[in-house]
């Protein structure tokens, strides 16, 4: 169901602010300035800053998964399906860097709000379920190791995809290397997909 346009604009602006300054550092006034709306309208739609933040977490998690196509993976051989899924995650993280930054902010605070969102938990369980299904197929046909644990595969590729975005400015400053440039981005994508496939391959 499509979001009300005003609410959508507020979520977009709030995502940028929360990703940059965290929950404590973000001011509602800064969000209103970016949306040309009012504090009253934000509280009308969300009720509180805490509720707005939780809905931004949910919005960001939906955004980053908008290009995932789990149904298509069933027609691919397991190793190719895994590489395809990891590649789609890489693309989503790079398309929405504020998702990565927001999750880093939340994680560094001990993730106090993530646990309050049933939809974020559901989205992540669904992603893990895709990995579980691919691994089960790969282990059944002998193309994947029998001792691989799905959550390890999930953490490995999420970590690599996140770090590629989170470390961008570090590598620019220290190595004069920009992971976001097209050739570098493509190379990193291939490297991450290859690393995950090699990890599970029998």
N, C-alpha and C positions, 0 to 999 in steps of 0.2 A: 504494500500500500504506500502510495506516494506521501511524503511528508508535506505538511503545510509549508509554503515557501518561506514565510517569516521564520518558522522554527528551523527550517533547513539552513537559512542564512545565519541564524544564531549559532547553530551547531558548528558550521564551518569556521566562523570567527572564533568561537570558543575553543575549538580544536587547536587552532594556531596559537592562541594565548596560553592554554594549559600546557601544550607541548613545549613552549618556550620558557614559561615561568613556574610551572608546577601549580598545584592546587593553592598553596598558601600565597604564592607570588602573583597570582592572577587577580585582577580587579574587575568587577562587573562593569565598571565604567569604561574600561578598555575594550571590552566586548561590545558595549553599546556604541562606542565611537566607530567601531569597524562595521557595524551593521546599520547605522543610522536609525536605530530603534531606541527604546527607552528601558530603564531598569524595570519599570512596571510591566512591560511586555515580556521581559525575560522571566520575571517571577510569575506572570500569568501562565506562561507555557511550562515552566519547570518547577516552580514552587520555592526552590532554594538553590544556593550555589552548589551544595552537595549533590542535589538531584541533577542539576545541569552537568556536573562533572561526570557522574555515572552515565548519563545519557550520551555524553561525548565519548566516553570509553566504548560504549556499545556502538555508536555511530562509526567510530574509527575502525573497530573490529569488523563491521559489515563492509566498510569501504575497501579494506585491504583484501577481502575475499571475493570481491565482485566479479573477478575474472576466473575464479576457480570453476572447473567443469568436471566434477567427480564422475558423472554419468559416462562421459566420453572415455574415461580411463579403463573401464571394464573391457573395452574392445582392444586394448593394447597389451602386449606382452608385459609381464610384471616389471622387469627392469626398465623398460621404456616408460611404463606408466608412472613409476617412481620418479624417474628423471623429469618427466613432463610435469608432475605435480610439484616437485621442488622448484622447477623453473617458473611455474606460475606464482609460487610464493615469493620468489626472488623479484619477479616483475611487480607484484602487488606492493611489496615493501619499498621498492624503488620509486614507484608511482606515488606512494603516500608516505613520504619520510616523516611527516608529523605523527603518524601512527607509531613509528619506532621511538621517536623522541618522547611521546606521551607515555608509552609503556615503560621506558627507562625511568622517567620521573616517578611513575607510580610504583615501580619495583623498588627503587631506592628508598622509598618511604615505607616499604614493607607491604605494599599492595593492600592498603586498608579498604579501598573502595571496590577493587576487582571482585572480592568475595561477596559483595552485595548484589552483583549482577548475574542473574540466572542466564540471561541471553549470551553474555560473554563466555560463561562456562559451557553453555550448549554449543556455541560456535567452535570452541576449541576442542570439545569432545568429538564433534563431527569431523574436524580435521584429523584428529588422532585415529578415528574410526576408518578414515580413508587409508591411512598408512597401515593399519592393522589388516585391512582387506587385501591390500597389495602384497604385503608380506606373506599373508596366508596363501595367496595364489603362488607366489614365488617359491615358498618353501614346499608347497605341494608338487610343483613341477620340477623342483631340484635346482632352479636357477639362483636361489637365495639361501644363505646359511640358515640352518635350523636353530642356531643359538642366538639369533638377533632379537633383541627386545624392542617392540614398537616405540615405546616412549623414548628410548635412546636415539632412534632414528629421527623422531619428531624434534627432540631437543637439539640434536646436531644440526639439522638444516635450518631450523628457526634461528638458532644462534648465529650460524654463518650468514644467513640473509640479513639479520638485524645488524650484525657487526659491520657489514659492508656499507650500510647507511650511516650507522652511528659513528664510525671511525673516519668518515670522509675528510673532515677538516684536519684531523690529526695527520693523515697521510699527505694531505696537501702541504701542510706546514713542515713536516719532517722529511718527506721523500719527494715533494713536488709531484705527487701522483694523485690524480683526481679519479676516484672510482666511478664517478657519475658520468664521465665522458663516454661517448658511445662505444668506442673500441674497447676501453677498459671495462665498461659495464658488461659488454658481451663476453669478454674474456673471463671476468669474475663469475658470471652466470654459468658458463661452461665448466669452469673449475669446481664450483660448488656442486653442480649436478654430478660431475664425474666423481668427486670425493664421496658423495653419499652412495652412489651406485657401487663404487669399489668397496665401500664398507659392508654392504649387504651381500655382495655377489659371492656365490658358492665357488 
